[in-house]
């Protein structure tokens, strides 16, 4: 695909905004690369092929009150993880919905928007890195569905993370970090300690390739220890094209590149007072040609240049003291994060009121946030008390600007507006949790009550600019705040050593986003509007889970659960018809409302069999089986209408068999994934849509992956994905497509057979 975006420097639009971050991390990237190379030269000791296991305190010290899955850096390597979506490839009841290029308006973005956990996605699933939440995904204010998103959240680089924890179900009260009403995905960045065990320097280079999007990867890593200071630098570069489709209609052309930097410094790693400084940066540039938009009135492909960026600086301290009554461990974090999802779009030629014009459009979703987190814990006789405070503040903006050029006369007109009101969102939460251990019938038992007091406030800003494009909605905008007391209760009973039954209840809330409150698309000339609702209430959920987990017998791990989640004040767009309070819109008004109740229930199972525990002759041979099933219903509290929940994922089973050489020289694994066929309901009780949806067929796919530690310095990994070249779709991404949208259905088929490989050299 040709890089042809010269229009960006020529259009008048380019004079009206600047989005260069106040500081650049490109010099840091070069410094990190230099550190990696110098470490290779200075290394006096060699690194082993397998890095030591690292204790990731930000994730592991909190109790797993419900079902969770942890993936180490090596797990991510072995399953060929190259993107945000790949992280959950082998997880049942977890998916990564993708916005297909060209599926929305010409100015909307594309990419992975969120994670779907147990049937809900978007901002109902929290995503955090080192305890800091990613910015929200923004809904399209010119759509009529709250699950129709305008930007991706692909600002995550898998190579930077030592651990990913996927928590299914709402975040229990009494925990720090971000919280989700459907689940939480937590990423922990790598640390110099995991590279420098027994060494004072470390360096490595890793290169990789994936055929499904012709992407190339380069990773430089360097670490060093000088006195009490340990430092880590990583730089990751990726370049690729559009992901291939097994469908009959080719996807839109795309060129993309990404840069990721991680710089981390640690003082006093082996002392009771550990101080850490982290700088994480990600940027992704994408050039798209949306050929699927070509029509008689739009004869040339719209082109888009998308820029997704996120930069975070965190200062962390962990202080341990055995002689302080208030705590044994006190963890403190102060952070600042800046993020944007910017799209510059050019439409070479279209027709407006019979006049040929070109369009240059700029949209952005900007979020600048800072926060303070305090987490303390104290162990007493039979108790583990934890409490903390979280404070955060985020400034958000969603500008939309357009230059229209009359192709006959050259005359230009500029439109400046906001897709949602700029706002400051503040949140403060206090939490306390206590785990009490005791005996019940001669068995170990625990009870873990917790409570969180959460206060949220959102205050719109820059009302004048917002009123320029949304005069009707601007008159309704006002501040909003709420305070909630959120309890949780966890119980566990040891059935045998290492194997327990558990139960959990939790209450959670989700505050409406600025886009849901003030997102606006007004078209009085045509007679309709799509509006937010500044009077929205927070969504609430009550959640129940029962399960068993642990070592059933030597060599057999079992994790099984059943769950029931109940949501109220569910936010969705609804057609109000003609609103007498907004007479300028004579056709209809869509707006967000708290109009739904949603119930979701289901079950999950995960097992692992270490066959070598029973038969020493097959030491290293293992088998895994994981599966999940769920169902959901919705009820419109205004109309009383009921329907199935469209976003509930189909049943999925993942089975695998693997062999890992006991001498750690090589390994090979085969995974088989089966997904049940499913069709979203024709009648949606919440949105009122009555369109027959695409029936996503059942599919069985096979993935084969292996690794070879050629020596203690070199590891080669390779994988074949979709071995049988099966044509299939991701339900979470396509369930909203109409049954007759044949071109879009074919464009969004997943890739056929693909090959991926990487080579890592350690110095």
C-alpha positions in Angstrom: 0.0 0.0 0.0 1.4 3.4 -0.9 2.1 6.0 1.8 0.0 8.8 0.3 -1.1 11.3 3.0 0.4 14.5 1.6 -3.0 16.1 2.1 -2.3 16.4 5.9 0.3 19.2 5.3 -1.7 20.9 2.7 -5.2 21.2 4.1 -6.3 24.1 6.2 -7.2 21.6 8.9 -3.6 21.0 9.7 -3.3 24.6 11.0 -6.0 24.2 13.6 -4.6 21.7 16.0 -1.3 20.3 17.4 -1.0 16.9 19.1 2.7 16.5 19.7 3.2 15.3 23.2 4.9 17.7 25.5 7.9 15.3 25.7 9.2 12.7 23.3 10.5 9.3 24.2 12.4 8.7 21.0 15.7 9.6 22.7 14.8 7.1 25.4 14.3 4.4 22.8 17.7 5.0 21.5 19.2 5.0 25.0 17.5 1.7 25.7 18.8 0.2 22.5 22.3 1.3 23.4 21.9 -0.2 26.9 21.0 -3.5 25.3 24.0 -3.5 23.1 26.4 -2.3 25.8 25.1 -5.0 28.1 26.0 -7.6 25.5 29.6 -6.3 25.4 30.0 -6.0 29.1 28.4 -9.2 30.2 30.7 -11.3 32.3 28.2 -14.1 33.1 25.8 -15.8 30.8 22.0 -15.9 31.1 20.3 -19.2 31.1 17.6 -20.1 28.6 14.8 -19.9 31.1 14.4 -16.7 33.1 13.8 -17.1 36.9 10.2 -16.9 38.2 9.5 -13.4 39.4 7.1 -12.3 42.1 4.9 -9.7 40.6 3.6 -8.0 43.8 1.1 -5.7 42.1 -1.0 -8.6 41.0 -0.1 -11.7 43.1 -0.4 -10.3 46.6 -4.2 -9.8 46.3 -6.3 -12.9 46.9 -8.1 -14.6 44.0 -11.6 -14.3 45.3 -13.2 -15.4 42.0 -11.9 -17.2 38.9 -8.7 -15.8 37.4 -6.1 -17.0 34.9 -2.4 -16.0 35.0 -0.2 -16.0 31.9 3.6 -15.5 32.4 5.9 -14.0 29.8 6.9 -17.6 28.7 3.2 -18.5 28.3 2.7 -15.5 26.1 5.8 -16.5 24.1 4.7 -20.1 23.6 1.3 -19.2 22.4 2.7 -16.7 19.9 1.3 -13.6 21.4 1.9 -10.6 19.2 -1.1 -8.4 20.0 -3.7 -7.4 22.6 -6.1 -9.9 21.0 -3.6 -12.8 21.0 -3.4 -12.6 24.9 -6.8 -14.2 25.3 -6.6 -16.6 22.3 -6.9 -19.8 24.3 -9.3 -18.5 27.0 -13.0 -19.6 27.1 -15.6 -16.9 27.7 -13.0 -14.3 26.9 -12.6 -12.6 23.5 -11.2 -9.4 22.1 -13.7 -7.5 19.9 -12.2 -5.7 16.9 -13.5 -2.7 15.0 -13.0 -3.5 11.3 -11.6 -0.8 9.2 -14.4 1.0 7.2 -17.1 -0.5 9.4 -18.2 2.9 10.8 -18.0 6.4 9.4 -15.0 7.4 7.3 -13.5 9.3 10.2 -13.9 6.5 12.8 -10.9 4.3 13.9 -10.3 0.6 13.8 -8.6 -2.0 15.9 -9.2 -4.0 19.1 -11.6 -2.0 21.3 -11.7 -4.0 24.6 -12.0 -7.5 26.0 -15.3 -9.4 26.3 -15.5 -11.3 29.5 -18.5 -13.5 30.3 -20.7 -11.6 27.8 -19.9 -7.9 28.4 -17.2 -5.7 26.9 -16.2 -2.1 26.4 -15.8 -0.1 29.6 -17.5 -2.8 31.6 -14.1 -4.7 31.5 -11.2 -2.8 33.2 -7.8 -2.9 31.6 -4.8 -1.8 33.6 -1.0 -1.8 33.4 0.9 -1.8 36.7 -2.3 -0.8 38.5 -3.0 2.2 36.2 -6.2 2.0 34.1 -6.2 2.5 30.4 -8.4 5.3 29.0 -12.0 4.3 28.2 -13.0 3.2 24.8 -15.3 5.8 23.3 -18.7 5.0 21.8 -19.7 6.6 18.4 -22.1 9.5 19.1 -23.4 9.2 15.6 -24.5 5.5 16.1 -27.5 4.0 17.8 -25.7 1.4 19.8 -23.6 1.8 22.9 -21.5 -1.1 21.7 -20.4 0.7 18.6 -17.0 2.2 19.3 -15.0 4.9 17.5 -11.4 4.1 18.6 -9.2 1.2 19.5 -7.2 0.6 22.7 -4.3 -1.1 21.0 -1.6 0.6 23.1 -0.4 -2.6 24.7 2.9 -4.3 23.7 3.0 -8.0 24.9 6.8 -8.1 25.0 6.9 -5.6 27.8 4.9 -7.7 30.3 6.0 -10.4 32.7 2.5 -11.3 33.8 -1.1 -11.0 32.6 -3.9 -11.8 35.0 -7.4 -12.2 33.6 -10.1 -11.9 36.3 -13.5 -13.1 35.2 -16.5 -11.5 36.8 -16.8 -8.2 38.6 -13.9 -6.8 40.6 -14.5 -7.7 44.3 -14.7 -4.8 46.7 -11.8 -4.2 49.0 -9.2 -4.3 46.2 -6.9 -1.6 44.7 -6.4 -0.7 41.0 -9.0 -0.3 38.3 -12.4 -2.1 38.7 -14.7 -3.6 36.2 -18.3 -4.8 36.4 -17.7 -7.7 34.0 -14.0 -8.5 34.6 -10.5 -7.1 34.7 -7.3 -7.7 32.7 -4.2 -6.7 34.5 -0.7 -6.3 32.9 2.5 -6.2 34.9 5.6 -4.8 33.2 8.9 -6.6 33.4 11.4 -5.6 36.0 15.3 -5.6 36.1 15.3 -8.2 38.9 14.0 -10.9 36.7 16.9 -10.5 34.3 19.7 -9.9 36.8 19.4 -12.8 39.2 23.0 -13.9 39.6 24.2 -11.4 37.0 25.2 -7.7 36.9 24.4 -7.2 33.2 22.0 -8.7 30.7 21.4 -8.1 27.0 19.3 -9.7 24.3 17.9 -9.3 20.8 14.7 -10.9 19.5 13.4 -10.9 16.0 10.1 -12.3 14.7 7.7 -12.6 11.8 4.0 -13.5 11.4 2.6 -14.3 8.0 -1.1 -13.4 8.6 -0.2 -9.7 8.5 3.4 -9.9 7.2 4.5 -8.2 10.5 8.1 -8.0 11.6 9.2 -7.6 15.2 12.5 -6.4 16.7 13.1 -6.4 20.5 16.1 -5.0 22.2 16.5 -5.6 26.0 19.3 -4.4 28.3 19.6 -4.5 32.1 22.4 -3.6 34.5 23.1 -3.4 38.2 25.3 -0.7 39.7 25.5 -0.8 43.5 21.9 -0.6 44.8 20.5 0.5 41.5 19.1 -1.9 38.9 18.0 -0.6 35.5 16.0 -2.2 32.6 15.5 -0.8 29.1 13.4 -2.4 26.4 12.6 -1.2 22.9 10.1 -3.0 20.6 9.5 -2.2 17.0 6.8 -3.8 14.8 5.8 -3.2 11.2 3.0 -4.9 9.3 0.1 -4.8 6.9 -3.6 -5.6 7.0 -4.5 -8.9 8.5 -5.4 -11.4 5.8 -8.9 -12.8 5.7 -10.0 -16.3 4.7 -13.2 -14.6 3.3 -14.1 -14.0 -0.3 -13.8 -10.2 -0.1 -10.3 -8.8 0.6 -9.8 -6.5 3.7 -8.9 -2.9 3.3 -5.3 -2.1 2.6 -3.3 -1.1 5.7 0.3 -0.2 6.6 1.1 0.1 10.3 4.1 0.4 12.6 4.5 0.6 16.4 7.2 1.5 18.9 7.2 0.5 22.5 9.6 1.6 25.2 10.0 0.4 28.8 12.5 2.0 31.1 12.6 0.9 34.7 14.9 1.8 37.6 14.9 0.2 41.0 16.7 1.3 44.2 17.0 -1.0 47.2 15.6 -4.1 45.5 16.7 -6.5 48.3 15.9 -4.1 51.2 12.8 -3.3 53.1 12.4 0.0 51.2 12.2 -0.5 47.5 11.8 2.5 45.2 11.0 2.1 41.5 10.6 4.5 38.6 8.8 3.3 35.4 8.5 5.0 32.0 6.3 3.1 29.6 5.5 4.5 26.1 3.6 3.1 23.1 2.8 4.6 19.8 1.2 3.0 16.7 0.8 4.7 13.3 -1.6 3.2 10.8 -2.4 4.2 7.3 -5.7 2.9 5.9 -7.3 2.9 2.5 -11.0 2.1 3.0 -11.9 0.8 -0.4 -15.1 -0.7 0.9 -16.5 2.8 1.2 -16.4 3.4 -2.6 -19.8 4.2 -4.1 -21.1 6.2 -7.0 -21.1 9.3 -4.9 -17.7 8.5 -3.4 -15.6 7.3 -6.3 -12.2 7.1 -4.6 -11.1 5.4 -1.4 -11.1 7.5 1.7 -7.7 7.4 3.3 -6.9 7.6 7.0 -3.8 8.2 9.1 -4.3 7.0 12.6 -2.1 7.7 15.6 -2.6 5.8 18.9 -0.3 6.8 21.7 0.0 6.2 25.5 2.8 7.4 27.8 3.0 6.6 31.5 5.4 7.7 34.3 5.1 6.0 37.7 7.0 6.3 40.9 6.5 3.3 43.2 7.6 2.6 46.8 7.3 -0.6 48.8 8.1 -0.2 52.5 8.2 -3.2 54.9 8.3 -2.8 58.7 7.6 -5.4 61.4 7.5 -2.9 64.3 4.7 -0.5 63.0 1.2 -1.2 64.4 -0.6 0.1 61.3 1.0 -2.0 58.6 3.6 -4.6 57.7 3.7 -3.5 54.1 2.9 -0.1 52.7 2.9 0.3 48.9 2.6 3.8 47.3 2.3 4.8 43.7 2.1 8.2 42.0 1.6 8.3 38.3 0.9 10.4 35.2 -0.5 9.0 32.0 -1.2 10.7 28.6 -3.1 9.0 25.8 -4.7 9.8 22.5 -6.4 8.1 19.6 -6.1 10.5 16.7 -7.4 10.0 13.2 -6.7 12.2 10.2 -9.0 11.3 7.3 -9.1 12.5 3.7 -12.0 11.9 1.3 -10.7 12.9 -2.2 -14.0 13.3 -3.8 -17.7 13.1 -2.8 -20.9 15.1 -3.5 -22.7 17.4 -1.1 -25.9 19.1 -2.3 -24.9 18.4 -5.9 -21.5 20.0 -5.5 -18.3 18.0 -5.8 -16.1 18.4 -2.6 -13.2 16.9 -0.8 -13.1 16.4 2.9 -10.2 16.6 5.4 -11.3 15.5 8.9 -9.6 15.3 12.2 -10.9 13.5 15.3 -9.2 12.6 18.5 -9.8 11.1 21.9 -7.4 12.7 24.4 -7.0 11.6 28.0 -4.5 13.1 30.5 -4.7 11.5 34.0 -2.8 11.4 37.2 -3.3 9.4 40.4 -2.1 8.4 43.8 -2.5 4.9 45.2 -1.8 3.8 48.8 -2.1 0.1 49.7 -1.3 -1.2 53.2 -1.5 -4.7 54.7 -1.1 -6.1 58.2 -0.9 -9.8 59.3 -2.3 -10.6 62.7 -3.1 -13.9 64.4 -5.4 -15.7 61.9 -6.1 -12.5 59.9 -4.7 -10.6 57.0 -6.0 -7.0 56.9 -5.6 -4.8 53.8 -6.8 -1.3 53.2 -6.0 1.6 50.9 -6.8 4.8 49.2 -7.0 5.6 45.4 -7.3 9.1 44.0 -7.4 9.9 40.3 -8.2 12.7 38.0 -8.6 12.6 34.2 -9.0 15.5 31.6 -10.7 14.2 28.5 -11.3 15.9 25.1 -13.0 14.6 21.9 -12.4 17.2 19.2 -13.9 16.9 15.6 -12.8 19.2 12.9 -13.4 19.3 9.1 -12.3 21.3 6.1 -14.5 21.0 3.1 -13.1 22.1 -0.3 -15.3 22.9 -3.2 -13.5 21.1 -6.1 -15.0 23.6 -8.6 -14.0 26.8 -7.0 -11.4 25.8 -4.4 -13.3 27.6 -1.7 -12.8 26.1 1.8 -15.1 25.9 4.8 -14.0 24.9 8.4 -16.2 23.2 11.0 -15.0 22.9 14.5 -16.9 21.0 17.2 -16.5 18.4 19.9 -18.1 14.9 19.6 -18.5 15.0 23.4 -18.0 17.8 26.0 -14.5 18.1 27.4 -14.6 17.0 31.0 -12.6 16.5 34.2 -13.4 13.2 35.8 -12.3 12.7 39.4 -12.6 9.6 41.6 -11.7 8.8 45.2 -12.1 5.4 46.8 -11.3 3.9 50.2 -11.3 0.2 50.7 -10.7 -2.3 53.5 -10.6 -6.1 53.3 -9.9 -8.7 56.0 -9.2 -12.4 55.5 -9.9 -14.4 58.6 -8.6 -18.0 58.8 -10.2 -20.6 61.1 -11.2 -24.3 61.2 -14.6 -25.6 60.3 -15.3 -29.3 60.9 -11.5 -29.9 61.1 -10.9 -28.2 57.8 -9.2 -24.9 57.0 -11.6 -22.2 56.1 -11.4 -18.5 55.3 -13.9 -15.7 55.2 -13.0 -12.4 53.4 -15.4 -9.5 53.9 -14.5 -6.3 52.0 -16.0 -2.9 51.4 -15.2 0.0 49.1 -16.4 3.5 49.5 -16.3 5.2 46.0 -17.0 8.8 45.1 -17.0 9.9 41.5 -17.4 13.3 39.9 -17.5 14.5 36.3 -17.5 18.2 35.4 -17.9 19.3 31.8 -15.5 22.1 30.5 -15.2 24.4 27.5 -19.0 24.6 27.0 -18.6 27.2 24.3 -16.8 25.0 21.9 -19.2 22.1 22.6 -22.1 24.4 21.9 -20.7 25.3 18.5 -21.5 21.8 17.2 -24.1 20.6 19.7 -26.3 23.6 20.6 -29.2 21.5 21.7 -27.2 19.1 23.9 -25.0 22.0 25.3 -28.0 23.4 27.1 -28.5 20.2 29.1 -24.9 19.6 30.2 -24.2 19.8 34.0 -21.9 18.4 36.6 -22.6 15.0 38.0 -21.4 13.1 41.1 -22.2 9.9 43.0 -21.1 8.1 46.1 -21.5 4.3 46.5 -20.8 1.8 49.2 -19.7 -1.5 47.6 -19.6 -4.7 49.8 -18.1 -8.1 48.9 -17.9 -11.4 50.8 -15.6 -14.4 49.9 -15.7 -17.8 51.6 -13.4 -20.8 51.1 -13.2 -24.3 52.6 -10.3 -26.6 52.1 -11.7 -30.0 50.9 -8.2 -31.5 51.0 -4.7 -30.1 51.1 -4.3 -27.8 48.1 -7.9 -28.1 46.9 -10.7 -25.9 48.1 -14.3 -24.9 47.4 -15.2 -21.2 47.4 -18.0 -18.8 47.0 -18.2 -15.1 46.4 -20.7 -12.2 46.4 -19.8 -8.7 45.2 -21.4 -5.5 44.2 -19.9 -3.2 41.6 -20.8 0.0 39.8 -19.7 1.6 36.5 -19.9 5.3 36.1 -21.1 6.6 32.7 -18.3 8.0 30.5 -18.2 11.5 29.2 -19.3 10.1 25.7 -22.3 8.5 27.2 -23.2 11.7 29.1 -22.6 14.2 26.4 -21.7 12.5 23.1 -23.7 14.3 20.4 -24.4 14.2 16.7 -27.0 16.9 15.8 -28.5 17.2 12.3 -31.4 19.6 12.4 -31.4 20.1 8.6 -32.3 16.4 8.2 -34.4 16.3 11.4 -32.6 13.9 13.7 -30.1 13.8 16.5 -28.1 11.2 18.5 -27.5 12.5 21.9 -25.9 11.6 25.2 -27.8 12.0 28.5 -26.3 14.1 31.3 -28.8 12.6 33.8 -27.6 9.0 33.4 -27.1 7.0 36.6 -24.3 4.6 37.3 -24.8 1.0 36.2 -25.0 -1.4 39.2 -24.3 -5.2 39.4 -24.8 -7.9 42.0 -22.7 -11.0 41.4 -22.5 -14.5 42.7 -20.0 -17.3 42.0 -19.4 -20.8 43.4 -16.5 -23.0 42.5 -13.6 -25.4 43.3 -9.9 -24.9 42.6 -6.5 -26.4 43.2 -4.7 -29.8 43.0 -7.4 -32.4 42.9 -4.8 -35.2 43.0 -1.0 -35.1 42.3 -0.7 -34.1 38.7 -4.2 -32.8 38.2 -5.2 -29.1 38.6 -8.9 -28.3 38.5 -10.7 -25.0 38.4 -14.5 -25.1 37.9 -17.1 -22.4 38.6 -20.7 -21.4 38.1 -21.7 -17.8 38.1 -24.7 -15.5 38.0 -24.5 -11.7 37.4 -27.3 -9.3 37.6 -27.0 -5.7 36.2 -29.4 -2.8 36.6 -29.5 0.8 35.1 -27.9 -0.8 32.0 -27.0 2.0 29.6 -28.0 1.8 25.9 -29.3 4.0 23.1 -33.0 4.1 22.6 -35.2 5.8 20.0 -37.4 8.4 21.7 -39.2 9.3 18.5 -40.0 13.0 18.3 -39.0 14.7 21.6 -41.2 17.7 22.4 -38.3 19.2 24.3 -36.2 19.2 21.1 -38.7 20.3 18.4 -35.9 21.1 15.9 -35.5 17.4 15.3 -38.7 16.4 13.6 -37.9 12.9 12.7 -36.4 11.2 15.8 -34.0 11.5 18.6 -31.8 8.7 19.8 -30.2 9.0 23.2 -28.5 7.0 26.0 -30.8 5.9 28.8 -30.7 3.7 31.9 -33.2 1.4 30.3 -32.0 -2.2 30.8 -31.8 -5.0 33.3 -29.3 -7.8 32.2 -28.9 -11.2 33.7 -25.9 -13.4 32.8 -25.2 -16.9 34.0 -22.9 -19.7 33.0 -20.1 -22.1 33.9 -16.4 -22.5 33.3 -13.9 -25.4 33.6 -10.1 -25.6 33.4 -8.0 -28.6 34.0 -4.4 -29.6 33.6 -2.9 -33.1 33.7 0.8 -33.6 34.3 1.0 -37.1 32.9 4.6 -37.6 34.0 3.3 -37.6 37.6 1.7 -41.0 36.9 4.1 -42.4 34.3 7.7 -41.4 34.7 8.5 -42.6 31.2 6.5 -39.6 29.8 7.9 -37.0 32.1 7.2 -33.6 30.5 4.0 -34.7 28.8 0.8 -32.7 29.8 -2.7 -32.2 28.6 -5.1 -29.3 29.2 -8.8 -28.9 28.8 -10.8 -25.6 29.3 -14.3 -24.7 28.4 -17.0 -22.2 29.1 -20.7 -21.7 28.5 -22.9 -18.7 29.2 -26.2 -17.2 28.4 -27.7 -13.8 29.0 -31.1 -12.0 28.9 -32.1 -8.4 28.7 -35.3 -6.6 29.7 -36.2 -3.1 28.6 -37.6 -1.4 31.8 -39.5 1.1 29.6 -41.3 -1.3 27.3 -41.1 -4.6 29.3 -39.7 -6.3 26.2 -37.2 -9.2 26.8 -34.6 -10.7 24.5 -31.4 -12.7 24.6 -28.2 -10.7 25.2 -26.4 -10.3 21.9 -22.9 -9.9 23.4 -23.0 -13.2 25.3 -20.2 -15.3 23.9 -20.9 -18.8 22.4 -19.7 -21.9 24.2 -16.0 -22.6 23.6 -13.7 -25.6 24.4 -9.9 -25.5 24.2 -8.0 -28.8 24.5 -4.3 -29.2 24.3 -1.5 -31.7 24.6 2.2 -30.6 25.0 5.6 -32.0 25.7 8.3 -30.0 27.5 11.6 -31.7 27.6 12.6 -32.1 31.3 16.0 -30.8 30.4 14.4 -27.7 29.0 15.9 -28.2 25.5 12.7 -28.1 23.5 8.9 -28.3 23.6 5.9 -28.8 21.3 2.2 -28.2 21.9 -1.0 -28.8 19.9 -4.2 -26.9 20.7 -7.6 -27.7 19.4 -10.3 -25.0 19.7 -14.0 -25.6 19.2 -16.5 -22.7 19.2 -20.3 -23.3 19.0 -22.4 -21.7 16.3 -24.4 -18.7 17.5 -26.7 -16.0 16.1 -27.5 -12.7 17.9 -31.2 -12.2 18.4 -33.2 -10.6 15.6 -35.1 -8.5 18.1 -33.0 -6.6 20.6 -35.1 -5.5 23.5 -32.7 -2.7 24.5 -31.9 -1.0 21.1 -35.2 -1.9 19.5 -33.4 -3.2 16.4 -35.3 -5.9 14.5 -32.7 -7.0 11.9 -31.7 -10.6 11.2 -28.1 -11.0 12.3 -25.3 -13.0 10.8 -25.3 -16.6 12.1 -21.7 -17.2 13.1 -21.0 -20.8 12.2 -19.3 -23.3 14.5 -15.6 -23.8 13.9 -12.8 -26.1 15.0 -9.2 -24.8 14.6 -5.8 -26.3 15.3 -2.7 -24.5 16.4 0.8 -26.1 16.6 3.6 -24.3 18.4 7.1 -25.3 19.6 10.4 -24.0 20.9 14.0 -25.1 20.8 16.7 -23.8 23.2 19.5 -24.3 20.8 21.9 -23.4 23.5 21.8 -21.3 26.7 22.1 -18.2 24.5 19.7 -18.9 21.7 16.0 -19.8 21.6 13.9 -20.4 18.4 10.1 -20.5 18.6 7.7 -21.3 15.7 4.0 -21.9 15.3 1.4 -22.8 12.7 -2.0 -21.3 13.4 -5.3 -22.5 11.9 -3.5 -25.6 10.5 -6.5 -26.8 8.6 -7.1 -23.4 6.9 -10.6 -23.2 8.4 -12.8 -20.3 7.5 -14.2 -18.9 10.7 -15.2 -15.7 12.5 -14.8 -14.1 15.9 -18.4 -13.8 17.3 -17.6 -10.9 19.6 -16.5 -8.9 16.5 -19.2 -9.7 14.0 -22.4 -10.5 16.0 -23.9 -7.1 15.1 -23.6 -7.6 11.3 -26.8 -8.0 9.3 -27.4 -11.4 7.7 -27.4 -9.8 4.3 -24.2 -7.8 4.8 -22.3 -10.3 2.7 -19.3 -8.1 1.8 -18.7 -7.1 5.4 -19.1 -10.6 6.6 -16.5 -11.9 4.1 -14.1 -9.1 4.9 -14.1 -9.9 8.6 -13.4 -13.6 8.3 -10.3 -14.5 10.4 -7.0 -15.4 8.7 -6.5 -18.8 7.2 -3.4 -20.9 7.8 -0.5 -18.7 9.1 3.0 -19.1 10.2 4.9 -17.3 13.0 8.5 -17.5 14.2 10.9 -15.7 16.4 14.6 -16.0 17.3 16.0 -14.8 20.6 19.7 -14.3 21.3 20.9 -13.5 24.9 24.3 -12.1 25.7 
